[in-house]
Amino acid sequence: MTAQTHRQWRVAARPIGRPLLASDFEYAEAPIREPDEGEALVKTLYLSFDPAQKSWMENVAGYRDPVQIGDVMPGRGVGVVLESRDGGLRAGDLVEGPIGWRDHAVMPASELKVLPEGVAPPAAMSLLGTTGATAYLGLVHVGKPKPGDALVISGAAGATGSLVGQLGKLAGCRVIGIAGGAEKCAWLTQELGFDGAIDYKSENVRSRLRDLCPKGIDVFWDNVGGEILNDALARLSVGARVVICGGISRYNFDARDPSQMPPGPRNYFNVVFTGATIQGFLLGHYEREIPLAEARLLDWIRKGDLKFKADVREGFEHAPAALMGLFEGGNFGKQMLKVGEP
């Protein structure tokens, strides 16, 4: 590879109704063009990974443009500006945006956001950006936490779940996290200050929810779906709020074919008995409030009120494996890939 080319991972297949495979991605090298007016050339430092990227490949995510076979795999990342033809960016700026799976990118400067001073890329990707805004805005507008509420989170050791729990503590909630493995559960309680944790791999989730939430669950933040959602619905308090953020347990099914999808929760009628609400959301629903969310999060970061754990792999060649690992429960905290140095 010469200085005039860059490395890419492209979408090679649609993983509909099955797990991701290495063959779903194609490695390629391509020329680097000069940036036009209003664009910037960015060298990628880190890539970020989220379960939703699989649905982008399948073209079942109605909230974004379709991804075509042969396209650069979409995704967000942090990079350093090498050249800018936009007055808002200059060479040397650390920026975050939809860089995609490539080690250099020429893209509109309007899609890039300069990282706050003093916030390192792993912290920015774990606590700010789409992860931070999703956690903050979803909890505030859909979860509507109140002091004393019992807040339960599935997928609690992931980037979004762990941040939701910390925001819940700042709001005065009793926070219970559901995660896989003793190490993750210990991190939630000992490092993040959760009031309790349930290891779904070794404990009976429904029984433990009865123990830890004797008066019921006031806010349930769901990143998983499936049996864990079913167990939570059985423990709702009167007027509870169920926030549907993700459903990683269903991402390997074919969403176009209802006959292949797992059945819905058996305890859904408890929503009637408790007067609870179940509401899903997308970050785009609250787009105007993202700057406010980031300002609040940044204030807490600077005060030392928010912690994170980054699960960092190294090497551009490992991008497909990093995404596939999310669906195996292998990540601990925010999954990211270190691609280069500034």
C-alpha positions as CSV (number, residue, x, y, z in Angstrom):
1,M,0.0,0.0,0.0
2,T,1.4,3.4,-1.0
3,A,0.7,6.8,0.7
4,Q,-1.9,7.5,-2.0
5,T,-4.1,4.6,-1.1
6,H,-6.0,3.6,2.0
7,R,-7.5,0.4,3.5
8,Q,-11.2,-0.4,3.7
9,W,-13.6,-3.1,4.8
10,R,-16.6,-3.3,2.5
11,V,-20.0,-5.0,2.8
12,A,-19.8,-8.3,0.9
13,A,-23.1,-10.0,1.9
14,R,-26.3,-9.5,3.9
15,P,-26.4,-11.5,7.1
16,I,-30.2,-11.8,7.2
17,G,-31.5,-14.5,9.6
18,R,-28.1,-15.7,10.7
19,P,-25.0,-14.7,12.6
20,L,-22.3,-12.6,11.1
21,L,-19.5,-14.3,9.2
22,A,-16.1,-13.2,8.2
23,S,-17.1,-13.6,4.6
24,D,-19.7,-10.9,5.0
25,F,-16.8,-8.4,4.8
26,E,-14.3,-7.8,2.0
27,Y,-10.9,-6.1,2.5
28,A,-9.9,-3.6,-0.2
29,E,-7.5,-0.8,-0.9
30,A,-8.6,2.3,-2.8
31,P,-7.1,5.7,-3.8
32,I,-7.2,8.7,-1.5
33,R,-8.7,11.7,-3.3
34,E,-8.0,15.3,-2.4
35,P,-10.7,16.9,-0.3
36,D,-13.0,19.4,-2.0
37,E,-14.3,22.6,-0.6
38,G,-16.1,21.9,2.7
39,E,-14.4,18.6,3.2
40,A,-11.6,17.2,5.3
41,L,-9.1,14.3,5.1
42,V,-9.1,12.3,8.3
43,K,-6.8,9.6,9.5
44,T,-8.7,7.1,11.6
45,L,-7.5,6.4,15.1
46,Y,-10.3,4.4,16.6
47,L,-13.5,2.7,15.3
48,S,-16.6,2.1,17.3
49,F,-18.8,-0.9,17.2
50,D,-22.5,-1.3,17.9
51,P,-25.0,-4.2,17.4
52,A,-27.2,-2.0,15.2
53,Q,-24.5,-2.2,12.5
54,K,-25.7,-5.7,11.6
55,S,-29.2,-4.4,10.9
56,W,-27.6,-1.7,8.6
57,M,-26.0,-4.5,6.6
58,E,-29.3,-6.2,6.3
59,N,-31.1,-3.0,5.2
60,V,-33.8,-3.5,7.8
61,A,-33.0,-0.3,9.7
62,G,-35.6,2.1,8.3
63,Y,-34.0,5.1,10.0
64,R,-30.9,5.3,7.7
65,D,-30.1,5.1,4.0
66,P,-29.7,1.5,2.6
67,V,-26.2,0.0,2.6
68,Q,-25.3,-1.5,-0.7
69,I,-23.1,-4.5,-1.4
70,G,-19.6,-3.1,-2.1
71,D,-20.1,0.0,0.1
72,V,-17.6,0.8,2.8
73,M,-18.9,-0.7,6.0
74,P,-20.6,2.1,7.9
75,G,-19.6,3.0,11.4
76,R,-18.5,5.8,13.7
77,G,-14.9,6.5,14.7
78,V,-12.4,9.1,16.0
79,G,-9.7,10.4,13.8
80,V,-7.2,13.3,13.4
81,V,-7.6,15.9,10.6
82,L,-4.7,15.8,8.1
83,E,-6.0,18.4,5.7
84,S,-9.1,20.6,5.8
85,R,-10.8,22.8,3.2
86,D,-13.4,24.0,5.8
87,G,-13.0,26.9,8.1
88,G,-14.4,25.0,11.1
89,L,-11.6,22.4,11.1
90,R,-7.9,22.5,11.0
91,A,-5.1,20.0,10.7
92,G,-4.4,18.3,14.0
93,D,-8.0,18.5,15.3
94,L,-9.3,15.3,16.9
95,V,-12.8,14.6,15.5
96,E,-15.6,12.1,15.8
97,G,-18.1,11.1,13.1
98,P,-19.3,8.5,10.6
99,I,-15.9,7.7,9.3
100,G,-16.7,4.1,8.3
101,W,-14.4,1.1,8.2
102,R,-11.4,2.8,6.5
103,D,-8.1,4.0,7.8
104,H,-8.3,7.3,6.0
105,A,-11.5,9.2,4.9
106,V,-12.3,12.2,2.9
107,M,-15.7,13.4,4.1
108,P,-17.9,16.5,4.6
109,A,-16.5,18.6,7.5
110,S,-20.2,19.1,8.6
111,E,-20.3,15.5,9.6
112,L,-17.4,15.7,12.0
113,K,-17.4,17.0,15.5
114,V,-14.2,18.2,17.3
115,L,-13.6,16.3,20.5
116,P,-13.8,18.5,23.7
117,E,-10.4,19.5,25.0
118,G,-8.9,17.1,27.5
119,V,-11.3,14.2,26.6
120,A,-9.4,11.3,25.2
121,P,-10.8,9.3,22.2
122,P,-11.8,6.2,24.3
123,A,-13.7,8.4,26.8
124,A,-15.4,10.4,24.1
125,M,-16.6,7.2,22.3
126,S,-17.8,5.7,25.6
127,L,-19.5,8.6,27.2
128,L,-20.3,11.2,24.5
129,G,-21.3,10.8,20.8
130,T,-24.2,8.6,19.9
131,T,-23.6,6.3,23.0
132,G,-23.9,9.2,25.5
133,A,-26.8,11.0,23.8
134,T,-28.7,7.7,23.5
135,A,-28.3,7.0,27.2
136,Y,-29.1,10.5,28.4
137,L,-32.0,11.3,26.1
138,G,-33.6,7.9,26.3
139,L,-33.5,7.8,30.1
140,V,-34.7,11.4,30.5
141,H,-37.5,11.4,28.0
142,V,-38.7,7.8,28.0
143,G,-37.5,6.4,31.4
144,K,-38.4,9.6,33.3
145,P,-36.5,8.5,36.4
146,K,-37.4,9.9,39.8
147,P,-35.4,9.7,43.1
148,G,-36.1,6.4,44.8
149,D,-37.1,4.6,41.6
150,A,-35.8,1.0,41.0
151,L,-34.0,1.2,37.6
152,V,-33.1,-2.2,36.1
153,I,-30.9,-2.4,33.0
154,S,-30.2,-5.4,30.7
155,G,-26.9,-5.5,28.9
156,A,-25.7,-3.4,31.8
157,A,-22.0,-3.9,31.3
158,G,-22.1,-2.6,27.7
159,A,-21.3,1.0,26.8
160,T,-24.9,2.3,26.8
161,G,-26.2,0.2,29.7
162,S,-23.3,1.1,32.0
163,L,-23.8,4.8,31.3
164,V,-27.6,4.6,31.8
165,G,-26.9,3.0,35.2
166,Q,-24.6,5.8,36.2
167,L,-27.1,8.5,35.1
168,G,-29.7,6.7,37.1
169,K,-27.6,6.9,40.2
170,L,-27.1,10.7,39.6
171,A,-30.9,10.9,39.4
172,G,-31.3,9.2,42.8
173,C,-32.4,5.8,41.6
174,R,-31.7,2.4,43.0
175,V,-29.9,0.7,40.1
176,I,-29.8,-3.0,39.3
177,G,-27.7,-4.3,36.3
178,I,-28.1,-7.5,34.5
179,A,-24.9,-8.8,32.8
180,G,-23.1,-12.0,31.9
181,G,-20.4,-13.2,34.2
182,A,-19.1,-12.5,37.7
183,E,-16.4,-10.1,36.5
184,K,-18.9,-7.8,34.8
185,C,-21.3,-7.9,37.7
186,A,-18.5,-7.0,40.2
187,W,-17.5,-4.1,38.0
188,L,-21.0,-2.7,38.0
189,T,-21.3,-2.8,41.8
190,Q,-17.8,-2.1,42.9
191,E,-16.6,0.4,40.3
192,L,-19.8,2.1,39.0
193,G,-21.8,2.0,42.3
194,F,-24.8,0.0,41.1
195,D,-26.9,-1.2,44.1
196,G,-27.0,-4.7,42.8
197,A,-26.2,-6.9,39.8
198,I,-27.6,-10.2,38.4
199,D,-25.4,-12.7,36.5
200,Y,-27.8,-14.1,33.9
201,K,-25.4,-16.9,33.1
202,S,-25.4,-18.4,36.6
203,E,-28.5,-16.9,38.4
204,N,-32.2,-17.1,37.9
205,V,-33.1,-13.6,36.7
206,R,-36.7,-13.6,37.7
207,S,-35.9,-14.8,41.2
208,R,-33.1,-12.3,41.7
209,L,-35.4,-9.5,40.5
210,R,-37.9,-10.4,43.2
211,D,-35.1,-10.2,45.8
212,L,-33.6,-7.0,44.5
213,C,-36.8,-5.2,43.6
214,P,-39.3,-6.2,46.3
215,K,-41.6,-3.3,45.4
216,G,-41.3,-3.9,41.6
217,I,-39.3,-2.3,38.8
218,D,-40.1,1.4,38.1
219,V,-37.9,1.8,35.1
220,F,-36.6,-1.1,32.9
221,W,-34.1,-0.2,30.3
222,D,-33.8,-3.0,27.8
223,N,-30.9,-3.7,25.5
224,V,-31.5,-7.4,25.1
225,G,-35.1,-8.5,24.7
226,G,-36.1,-12.2,24.8
227,E,-36.4,-14.0,28.2
228,I,-34.8,-11.2,30.2
229,L,-37.5,-8.7,29.0
230,N,-40.1,-11.3,29.8
231,D,-38.8,-11.7,33.3
232,A,-38.7,-7.9,33.8
233,L,-42.3,-7.4,32.7
234,A,-43.3,-9.8,35.4
235,R,-41.9,-7.5,38.1
236,L,-43.3,-4.1,37.0
237,S,-44.5,-1.6,39.5
238,V,-47.7,0.5,39.0
239,G,-46.9,3.1,36.4
240,A,-43.6,1.6,35.4
241,R,-41.8,2.7,32.2
242,V,-40.1,0.2,29.9
243,V,-37.5,1.7,27.6
244,I,-36.8,-0.4,24.5
245,C,-33.3,0.6,23.3
246,G,-32.0,-2.6,21.7
247,G,-32.8,-6.3,21.3
248,I,-29.5,-8.1,20.7
249,S,-31.2,-11.5,21.4
250,R,-33.2,-11.1,18.2
251,Y,-30.6,-9.7,15.8
252,N,-29.8,-13.0,14.2
253,F,-33.4,-13.6,13.1
254,D,-34.9,-12.5,9.8
255,A,-37.0,-9.5,10.6
256,R,-38.7,-9.6,7.2
257,D,-40.3,-13.0,8.0
258,P,-42.5,-13.0,11.1
259,S,-42.6,-16.8,11.2
260,Q,-38.8,-16.8,11.9
261,M,-39.0,-14.2,14.7
262,P,-39.0,-15.4,18.3
263,P,-42.4,-15.0,20.1
264,G,-43.2,-11.8,22.0
265,P,-43.0,-11.6,25.8
266,R,-45.5,-13.8,27.6
267,N,-45.9,-11.3,30.4
268,Y,-47.0,-8.4,28.2
269,F,-50.5,-8.3,29.9
270,N,-48.9,-7.2,33.1
271,V,-48.7,-3.8,31.4
272,V,-52.4,-3.7,31.7
273,F,-52.5,-4.6,35.4
274,T,-49.8,-2.1,36.3
275,G,-50.7,0.7,33.9
276,A,-47.1,0.6,32.7
277,T,-45.8,1.9,29.4
278,I,-43.5,0.3,26.9
279,Q,-41.8,2.8,24.5
280,G,-39.1,2.4,21.9
281,F,-37.0,5.3,20.6
282,L,-34.3,6.4,18.2
283,L,-31.7,9.0,18.9
284,G,-33.1,10.9,15.9
285,H,-36.4,11.5,17.7
286,Y,-34.5,13.9,20.0
287,E,-32.0,15.3,17.6
288,R,-32.5,18.9,18.6
289,E,-31.6,18.0,22.2
290,I,-28.3,16.3,21.4
291,P,-26.2,19.4,22.1
292,L,-27.9,19.8,25.5
293,A,-27.2,16.1,26.3
294,E,-23.6,16.4,25.4
295,A,-23.1,19.5,27.5
296,R,-24.6,17.8,30.5
297,L,-22.5,14.7,30.0
298,L,-19.3,16.7,29.5
299,D,-20.0,18.5,32.8
300,W,-20.2,15.2,34.6
301,I,-17.1,13.9,32.9
302,R,-15.1,16.9,33.9
303,K,-16.3,16.5,37.5
304,G,-15.3,12.8,37.5
305,D,-18.9,11.6,38.0
306,L,-18.9,9.2,35.0
307,K,-16.7,6.2,34.5
308,F,-16.3,3.9,31.5
309,K,-14.6,0.7,30.4
310,A,-13.2,0.4,26.9
311,D,-12.7,-3.0,25.3
312,V,-10.0,-2.1,22.8
313,R,-8.7,-4.4,20.1
314,E,-5.8,-3.3,17.9
315,G,-5.2,-3.6,14.2
316,F,-7.4,-2.6,11.3
317,E,-7.5,-6.3,10.1
318,H,-9.6,-7.2,13.2
319,A,-12.6,-5.0,12.4
320,P,-14.9,-7.8,11.4
321,A,-14.0,-9.9,14.4
322,A,-14.7,-6.9,16.7
323,L,-18.2,-6.5,15.4
324,M,-18.9,-10.3,15.5
325,G,-17.7,-10.4,19.1
326,L,-20.6,-8.2,20.2
327,F,-23.1,-10.9,19.4
328,E,-21.1,-13.5,21.5
329,G,-21.1,-11.4,24.6
330,G,-17.4,-11.1,24.5
331,N,-17.1,-7.3,24.9
332,F,-16.7,-5.7,28.3
333,G,-17.6,-2.0,28.0
334,K,-17.5,-0.1,24.8
335,Q,-16.1,-2.2,21.9
336,M,-13.6,-0.3,19.9
337,L,-10.7,-0.9,17.6
338,K,-7.4,1.1,17.6
339,V,-6.5,1.7,14.0
340,G,-3.6,4.2,14.1
341,E,-1.7,6.8,16.1
342,P,-2.1,10.6,15.7
